[in-house]
């Protein structure tokens, strides 16, 4: 599934609406949403991308600008919302749109993701998404 310009424009409005008070709620709800997604057969690629964004936001000592953080939080908010373009309960297809949105965000943030991966590789191992 590819996002069209209308989807991207609507999502950009969501990014603008994200505020710092949303961060804690979104991050705390991600773990439960991840467990449901695994049970419902979400792709490993989606879960890996969601985990990467979560780690970038959660990792102590790694700072992300608010403009990038708002994109990450909006993507995670889309992931945790069960009713979206394709509701998550639809067998085999429910997470296709989530992968499209989260994948699009990861491609937009690829430079920051590469920076994070280099930083994370140099750090002692702490809590991470996949533990």
Secondary structure as UniProt FT lines:
FT   HELIX           5..17
FT   HELIX           20..39
FT   TURN            40..41
FT   HELIX           44..58
FT   TURN            60..61
FT   HELIX           66..80
FT   TURN            88..89
FT   TURN            91..95
FT   HELIX           96..108
FT   HELIX           110..121
FT   TURN            129..130
//
